[in-house]
Amino acid sequence: MWQVLEPLLLQSGYNATLVTIGACLLGLAAGSAGTFLFLRKRALVSDAVAHATLPGVGLAFIVMVALGGDGRYTMGLLVGSAITAGIGLWLVEWTARQTRLSEDAAIGAVLSVFFGFGVVLLTVVQTMTSGRQAGLESVLLGSTAGMLFDDALVIAVGGAVTVATVFALRRPLTIVSFDPEFAAASGINVRWTDLAMMALVMAVTVIGLKIVGLILIVALLIIPPVTARFWTDQTNHVVWMAGLFGALSGYIGTAISASAPALPTGPIIVLVSFALFLASLMFAPARGVVASVWRHRQFQLQVHRRQGLLALARGEPIFDRLTMTVLQRADLVRPDGVATDAGRAQAAKALRDEKRWEVVRTLHQDLAIAGRYDGLTPIEAVLTPDEIAEVDRQIGPPVGV
Amino acid sequence: MTFLRAVAPIQLVTADGKAAKAPDSAAIALDVQGLTVSYGQTPAVFSIDANVPVGSMTAIIGPNGAGKSTLLKAVLGIIPRLSGTTQVFGQPVAQARNKIAYVPQRASVDWDFPTRVIDVVMMGLYRDVGLLNFIGREHRKRALDCLRRVGMVDFATRQVVQLSGGQQQRVFLARALAQDAELYLLDEPFAGVDAATEKAIVDVLKALKASGKTVVCVHHDLTTVTGYFDHVLMINVRKIAEGPVETAFTAESLQATYGGRLATVQIDQLRLPVA
């Protein structure tokens, strides 16, 4: 327990603190940038882009060593990976646009070819005699052990630029994600907006190489927005909540991985974000499974109660056992099936409301009122007492049951 | 090309002499010249000319696959064109965007999107709000006002996924109203909506026309053409006829537009302006 608490409080040393802060910022950037990827339904394009970074890493290393420099110079590797990622993205777009292949086929082709090429390059790099190549393959799954201040700085700056760009472009990104045709007709450049979105994804992928690695980065881009979607129905809320869930995953994930010697940071972060997803899927108040089941059950009971009351009012027998149970529990019906006084009163009211609704629905063509008829909404919630009195005049005096 | 020449005489519209000559450009809201769009090697619309007068209510009609929606999208620059020019109030479309409002087909978006009715209408204010300005009380008021005009103000904070098809269509119309344009282009606004919604939409469109705006609808229901519209553009990949409903919406041009698919009986049932 204490092993987890120490890194959570940033108390477990310089390196662990750097990693924690870096992972938080990465999660924040990935979650907020990933929101529009998710809403635009282009999650897998980011997977292709991420895998297309690998040959860039290998090539950058080879070039830098050939030029007599340090093959592991961080900025050089980042630039190299960004270049091949950009080529990969361009290939996906070009294939989908210019050929009859669908985008998923293009994604599959680019992803595997670039990744395969990258693996070949890394193998070549291993056989080179110079350049400190050991550990270069850590870009696959991330490796935080040797994280330096410079690495954290890259994440901080890149993350800040990413989040600021998402904020600045939130309106065109939202409109393009919801309705690209309308966006184009309004004068928004859909192609550039999409490219900006993919540039954000590329930025997140590249700065995430150190911590999460290129294979799992798509999880940090997609899982936080999907998680946030369970909590809210507004796009701008999804954005900041996804950032929050991403940051939280990074924070808790690094803490857990720091608590034991052999736990890999990146995969643990992804597992933590999945745990947050699972918890939200189950327990989120707006769209969670438990809340939905609960609401559905409540609604069902309400419907049964209403149907039961109407049956009582019309003197029809009640065959449905759940209806009977609901009425008995509310003391509207005695155990032998005869209505109580309260039951009769409520039944009469239910029938009368039903008649009132009938009148309202024929009188009001207005959707706002007639559209609210669901057999359950009390008429008092829709009409004023004066209006109800007016409706009652049309129905005639109440009839006892 | 020879085939083209062969069908050219069917352009009965030109008989009244109006559409044949280029009318005064100031009175033309939407001017399309020689517009061709193709998916692959097959033209979806071929060399279409159209002159939609200012203040008209124009229907674009034609069978499925005739290129009606394609024409609209190409005019707006949503899809690339092979050739041709379009001008809106005498300006190229790119410079006239703030004079154009667009209502896409309702089915073209995924309605399970995290957004409320009011947020969708706000999208119509994008050109005013811009990238970075915050949405103010004034913008919200305008959005609510547009919702009121389509009878949806009580639904402002609803999730769009909860709306019925007709309500979604009204929200799309409200978003176009928020664009406060001079030319309204609507892609099948009456598709799959009930009679009450259709009436509500027609009322809004007629109010637009009454205030001097120009309305162009891709339209499918031939029985309502004479009731709703005053100008008609009939296409089937190529233009068949264009002009005022009284002169252009004839049995001959319908036959030419729909080919043998429209039985004479059906045409007879339409309340055609020309007996």
Interface residues (C-beta under 8 A of the other chain):
Chain A: L39 K41 A168 L169 R171 P172 T174 I175 S177 F178 D179 E181 F182 A184 A185 S186 G187 I188 R229 T232 D233 Q234 T235 H237 V238 Q365 D366 L367 A368
Chain B: K73 L76 G77 I78 A94 R97 N98 I100 Y102 P104 S108 V109 D110 F113 P114 T115 R116 D119 V120 M123 G124 Y126 R127 V129 L131 L132 G151 M152 V153 D154 F155 Q159 Q167 R175 Q179 L185 A196
